[in-house]
Amino acid sequence: MSETNSIKSSEPNTFKKNLKRVTTTFLILLTTFLLAHFLRLFLENVFCHELGHTTKFTFNKVFAYPQDPAYWGKKQVVYIYAVPSIICLILSIFILYVLRKNRNPATLLKFFFMWLSINLSSIFFVYLIIAPLSFGGLNPDSVFYQGYAVVWAYFKFPEAVSLIFAVIAIILAFVWGLIICNDLLYFSFSR
């Protein structure tokens, strides 16, 4: 009978720990996603201002004005719409490198940075994957018309090229997930 009582008394404690772990992970995931998303938007906004464009900053997108093609050049389009995502990928790789160098002990802060690395790399891959949506006459005010979609539309890449990039991005995202999965599990369950 004492064994039954000790088992029952430990179950709520385990449930509480699991609930705390899931809640903490969700909050960290949400926070790091918003941080990565706004970092990319912030970089896009800074690059627009640096090149003399005015902007309207929203939750989903940075609108750059004037939108007349006469005010835009190839270097400007690449600098404003492609470079922020590339910076996110480079920052993600750097964070992962630092985390792997300083692996022990696994802390909540390191877990936070692991999720930040995942979300920063996701920004890069997602914008490559949604780039084919720029075809078919998307309105420049559309939520999907940002990042590489703008670059693809400006350079008038054939749709097949964009789809090839999207497929490559899906494959690279899968490979990236395989590369970092052990690190995520380590930082998730070692604290």
C-alpha positions in Angstrom: 0.0 0.0 0.0 2.9 2.4 0.7 4.2 1.7 -2.9 0.8 2.8 -4.3 0.8 6.0 -2.3 4.4 6.9 -3.3 3.5 6.3 -7.0 0.4 8.5 -6.8 2.3 11.3 -5.0 5.0 11.3 -7.7 2.6 11.4 -10.7 1.3 15.0 -10.1 4.9 16.1 -9.7 5.9 14.5 -13.1 2.8 16.0 -14.7 3.7 19.5 -13.3 7.2 19.1 -14.6 6.0 18.1 -18.1 3.5 20.9 -18.2 6.1 23.4 -17.1 8.5 22.0 -19.8 5.9 22.2 -22.6 4.7 25.7 -21.5 8.3 27.0 -21.3 9.2 25.5 -24.7 6.1 27.1 -26.3 6.8 30.5 -24.8 10.4 30.3 -25.9 9.4 29.2 -29.4 6.9 32.0 -29.7 9.3 34.6 -28.4 12.1 33.5 -30.7 9.9 33.4 -33.7 8.7 36.9 -33.1 12.3 38.0 -32.5 13.5 36.4 -35.7 10.6 37.8 -37.7 11.0 41.3 -36.5 14.8 41.2 -36.9 14.3 40.4 -40.6 11.7 43.2 -40.9 13.9 45.6 -39.0 16.9 44.9 -41.3 14.7 45.4 -44.4 13.4 48.7 -42.9 17.0 49.9 -42.1 18.2 48.9 -45.6 15.3 50.8 -47.2 16.0 54.0 -45.2 19.7 53.6 -45.9 19.0 53.7 -49.7 16.6 56.7 -49.3 13.2 55.0 -49.5 10.4 55.8 -47.1 8.7 52.8 -45.4 5.6 51.8 -43.7 6.4 49.2 -41.0 3.6 46.7 -40.2 3.5 43.4 -38.3 3.7 41.3 -41.5 5.7 43.4 -43.9 7.7 46.5 -44.7 6.2 48.6 -47.5 8.8 50.6 -49.3 7.9 53.7 -51.2 8.0 54.8 -53.9 6.9 51.6 -55.6 7.5 52.9 -59.1 10.1 50.7 -60.8 11.9 53.8 -62.0 13.2 54.3 -58.4 14.5 50.8 -58.1 17.7 49.1 -59.4 18.9 45.5 -59.3 21.3 46.1 -56.5 18.7 47.9 -54.4 16.2 45.1 -54.8 18.7 42.4 -53.8 20.1 44.5 -50.9 16.7 45.3 -49.4 14.8 42.0 -50.0 17.4 39.2 -50.2 20.1 40.3 -47.8 18.0 40.4 -44.6 17.1 36.7 -45.0 20.7 35.8 -45.7 21.8 37.7 -42.6 19.3 35.6 -40.6 20.8 32.4 -41.9 24.3 33.5 -41.1 23.3 34.6 -37.6 21.6 31.2 -37.2 24.8 29.3 -38.1 26.8 31.5 -35.8 24.5 30.9 -32.9 24.6 27.2 -33.5 28.4 27.3 -33.7 28.6 29.1 -30.4 26.2 26.7 -28.8 28.1 23.7 -29.9 31.4 25.1 -28.6 29.8 25.9 -25.2 27.6 22.8 -24.8 27.8 22.2 -21.1 25.9 22.9 -19.0 22.6 23.0 -20.9 20.6 26.0 -19.6 17.4 27.7 -20.4 19.2 30.5 -22.0 21.1 28.1 -24.3 17.7 26.5 -25.1 16.4 29.9 -26.0 19.3 30.6 -28.4 18.8 27.1 -29.9 15.2 28.0 -30.8 16.4 31.4 -32.0 18.8 29.7 -34.3 16.0 27.4 -35.6 13.7 30.3 -36.3 16.3 32.5 -37.9 17.2 29.7 -40.3 13.5 29.1 -40.9 13.1 32.7 -42.1 15.7 32.1 -44.8 14.1 28.8 -46.0 10.5 29.9 -45.8 11.1 33.0 -48.0 12.8 30.8 -50.6 9.8 28.4 -50.4 7.2 31.1 -50.9 9.1 32.9 -53.7 7.1 31.0 -56.4 4.0 32.8 -55.1 5.3 36.0 -56.7 4.1 34.7 -60.1 0.7 35.2 -61.4 0.5 38.9 -60.9 0.6 39.2 -57.1 -0.3 42.6 -55.9 2.7 44.4 -54.3 0.6 44.9 -51.2 0.1 41.2 -50.8 1.6 39.6 -47.7 3.4 37.0 -49.8 5.1 39.7 -52.0 8.2 40.1 -49.8 11.7 38.7 -49.5 12.8 36.6 -52.5 9.4 36.8 -54.1 10.2 40.5 -54.8 13.6 39.6 -56.2 12.2 36.9 -58.4 9.5 39.2 -59.7 11.9 42.1 -60.3 14.4 40.0 -62.2 11.5 38.2 -64.0 13.0 34.7 -63.3 11.1 32.0 -65.1 8.6 30.2 -62.8 10.5 26.9 -63.2 13.7 28.5 -61.8 11.7 29.7 -58.8 10.2 26.3 -58.2 13.6 24.7 -58.4 14.8 27.1 -55.7 11.8 26.2 -53.6 12.4 22.5 -53.9 16.1 23.0 -53.1 15.0 25.1 -50.1 12.7 22.3 -48.9 15.6 19.8 -49.2 18.1 22.1 -47.4 15.6 22.8 -44.7 15.2 19.0 -44.1 18.9 18.5 -44.1 19.3 21.5 -41.7 16.7 19.9 -39.4 18.7 16.6 -39.4 21.9 18.5 -38.6 20.4 20.4 -35.6 17.9 17.8 -34.2 20.4 16.3 -31.8 21.3 19.8 -30.4 17.7 20.6 -29.9 17.0 17.4 -28.1 20.1 17.9 -26.0 19.2 21.5 -24.9 15.6 20.5 -24.4 16.0 17.5 -22.1 19.3 18.2 -20.4 18.2 21.1 -18.3 
